[in-house]
Amino acid sequence: MCFVKDLFWDEEECVMQLHPPHSTYVNNSRYCLHLWRPTYRDIPMPSPSFVGVIGLSPSDAATLFAERDSMTA
């Protein structure tokens, strides 16, 4: 999805994938997802700290979680 997003939008634009209520869901293909961005307003975004640890790479996160899991096993 990141690759597709970068094809159509600038890297600093926020776009989103919506998961609408089941009653309004349209599913014409099992393999199609849509990215969306409103034209004339900003998308409200959560604080980056709600998403993950700022500055922590995926490999560092994997190591950190592996260490945590080995301590609780």
Backbone hydrogen bonds, N-H to C=O, Kabsch-Sander energy under -0.5 kcal/mol:
donor,donor_aa,acceptor,acceptor_aa,energy
5,K,1,M,-2.7
6,D,2,C,-2.4
7,L,3,F,-1.1
7,L,4,V,-0.5
8,F,4,V,-1.1
8,F,5,K,-0.8
9,W,5,K,-2.4
13,E,10,D,-1.8
15,V,13,E,-0.5
16,M,36,W,-2.7
18,L,16,M,-0.5
24,T,21,P,-2.0
25,Y,21,P,-0.6
25,Y,22,H,-1.0
32,C,29,S,-1.0
33,L,31,Y,-0.5
36,W,16,M,-2.6
50,F,47,S,-2.2
51,V,47,S,-0.5
51,V,48,P,-1.3
52,G,48,P,-1.7
54,I,52,G,-0.7
56,L,53,V,-1.8
57,S,55,G,-0.6
61,A,57,S,-2.6
62,A,58,P,-2.4
63,T,59,S,-2.1
64,L,60,D,-2.5
65,F,61,A,-2.8
66,A,62,A,-2.3
67,E,63,T,-2.5
68,R,64,L,-2.2
69,D,65,F,-2.7
70,S,66,A,-2.2
71,M,67,E,-1.4
72,T,68,R,-1.2
73,A,69,D,-0.7
